[in-house]
Amino acid sequence: MKVLIACEYSGTVRDAFIKAGHDAMSCDLLPTDTAGPHYQGDVTDILNDGWDMLIAHPPCTYLSNAGARWLYAGKTLNIKRFEQGLDAKTFFLLLFNANIPRVAIENPIPSSVFELPKYSQTIQPYEFGHPFKKKTCLWLKNLPKLTPTSVISEQNRESTKIPGNWFNKGGKERQKERARTFQGIADAMATQWGCL
Ligand SMILES: C[S@@+](CC[C@H](N)C(=O)[O-])C[C@H]1O[C@@H](n2cnc3c(N)ncnc32)[C@H](O)[C@@H]1O
């Protein structure tokens, strides 16, 4: 299967699909962190290149519910921020409506202001073998919901407040480090969707 992983610099999902025997390529404005097939540039350049599946992790800074507090800072609508959110929505929808048979878009809970389509499911790293909480939505087209592979019990999950855990690591690169897809989720995508 020809799989495009859009907005991925880590190569995590790409390499999980390659390991499962697929022809996968990542794409990001940034170079890839891990050597492998990667297009560094705008995903719209290659979106119509005959892919069987698209998995995309578009930027969430201006769309997410967590970011909404900046939208109404001082109780008035921040117009610039709102316009940035609308641009992010346009990019999200461009990916979601791509002419590709199977599509999955991953993002945090979006702010209702932007009226994105309803997501198909939410997942957590602790359902896929990582002892962390990070609620993530999946918008799916022609793909089944992901089934948890290894659920970590509540008492064994780590709080994001612990210094030095994945949420707080990374110094200047913290934002980038936090955005990396968890390996267990990438493996579940490759196993459960790669067999279709
Ligand atoms: C939230 S990060 C996703 C990181 C991903 N989960 C990973 O493991 O690498 C969003 C990424 O989208 C990329 N991006 C933004 N606009 C893009 C575009 N037009 N084409 C390709 N990548 C884009 C950014 O450079 C950023 O790395």
The ligand as a Gaussian input file, in Angstrom:
#p B3LYP/6-31G(d) Opt

LIG

0 1
 C        2.021000      18.937000      15.444000
 S        3.392000      18.669000      14.372000
 C        3.191000      16.929000      14.084000
 C        4.404000      16.095000      14.486000
 C        4.201000      14.599000      14.246000
 N        3.231000      14.032000      15.184000
 C        5.511000      13.824000      14.311000
 O        5.585000      12.792000      15.051000
 O        6.475000      14.213000      13.622000
 C        2.768000      19.450000      12.913000
 C        3.762000      19.516000      11.759000
 O        3.092000      19.996000      10.591000
 C        4.093000      20.555000       9.748000
 N        3.434000      21.327000       8.662000
 C        2.749000      22.489000       8.773000
 N        2.299000      22.891000       7.560000
 C        2.705000      21.968000       6.657000
 C        2.553000      21.833000       5.233000
 N        1.882000      22.738000       4.503000
 N        3.107000      20.749000       4.645000
 C        3.782000      19.827000       5.370000
 N        3.957000      19.903000       6.715000
 C        3.424000      20.961000       7.358000
 C        4.919000      21.376000      10.726000
 O        6.195000      21.651000      10.212000
 C        4.947000      20.458000      11.961000
 O        6.128000      19.710000      12.027000

